[in-house]
Amino acid sequence: MAGITPWATGQTLPTWVISLVDDNDNVVNLTGSTSVALSFLLGAGNVTVGSGTAAIVAPATSGQVSYAPAAADVTTPGTYQVFVQVTFPTGVLTSDPMPWILVQS
């Protein structure tokens, strides 16, 4: 996600493509996943599930998800952390926080 910060409040473009890797930098195979979502954490506040559109990028073996942000995702200026949650039949994989996103008014 390098190169997309700072953002303006309410900004919706560009669509993000995020590569998920494990602790050994191996691609996370998303085959069999049933859903994906992004969550936003502003400062030390509450976690908010993004209202944009998240999807697994084909092929699922690439370990990539895309996210088209909604204006409601970043309505308040500040520093956000972003997390990816991928749901599998056996449970939910939650990413470590991605590099912060600075949102300015």
N, C-alpha and C positions, 0 to 999 in steps of 0.2 A: 504494500500500500504506500510505498514511498512516493513522494511527489504530489500528494493530494492535500497537503495541509499548508497553510491555513485554509479553512473553509469559511464561507459566509453563512450566517444563520439562514436556515431554510434551503440551503443549496442541495440540489438533487443530482447533479452530474459531476463527474463521470460515474458510470457503473463500476463497481470494484470487482476485481477478480483476486481471490485470496487463496494462496497455496497452503495447505495444511501438511506439516511434517512432524514426525515424532522427535523425541529427545536426541536421536542419533541422526537427524536430518534426512530420514527416509520418508518418502511420500506416504501419507495416510490413505489407504485404499478405502473409498467410500461406497464400494459395492455393497448392496443390501440395505443402505441407509434409507430411511423412510421420510425424513424431513430435515430441514436446516433452518436455523434462525440466527440472527445477530442480536446481541444485547449491547447497550450503551451504559456506561457508568460515568456520571459527571461528578468530578471531584470525589468526595467521600459520601456522596448521596446514594440514592436508591438506584438499583439496576432497572433499566427500562428495555423491554423487548422492542426491537426496531419495527417500524410499521411499513418499511419498504418491502421489496420483493427479493427473496433469497432463493437460490437454486443450486443444485449440484451440477457442475460442468461435466459434460460427457467428453470422454469416457470417465466413469466414476473412479477408475484406477488412477487417474491423474491427480487425485487428491485436491481438486480445486472447487471452490464455491464462488458464485457470483452474487452480488448484492446491488440492487438499484435503490439507493436511499430515497426516503420520503422526506418532504419538508419538515414533517413533525419529528423526525429523528434528532435534529439539531436546531431547536428553536431558541435555546439559551446559550449565550456566549460562555466559553469556558474550555477547559481541557477534559476531553473524553477518553476513556479507555474503551476498547471494543473487544468483544468476545464472540466466538463462533460456537454454536451448539449444533451438533449433528446427532440425530436420533437413529439408533439401530434397534432391531428387535430385542437385543440383549441389554440395552441401556443407552445413556446419553454420553457422548464425548464432548467435553467442553475444552476449548483451546485456552492456552495461556493468554493473557491480555496482549493484544497487538500494540504496536507503537501508538502512542496517543495521537489524537486529532485535536488541533486547536481550532475552535470556532470563534469567529469574530463577528461583531455586528456591523 
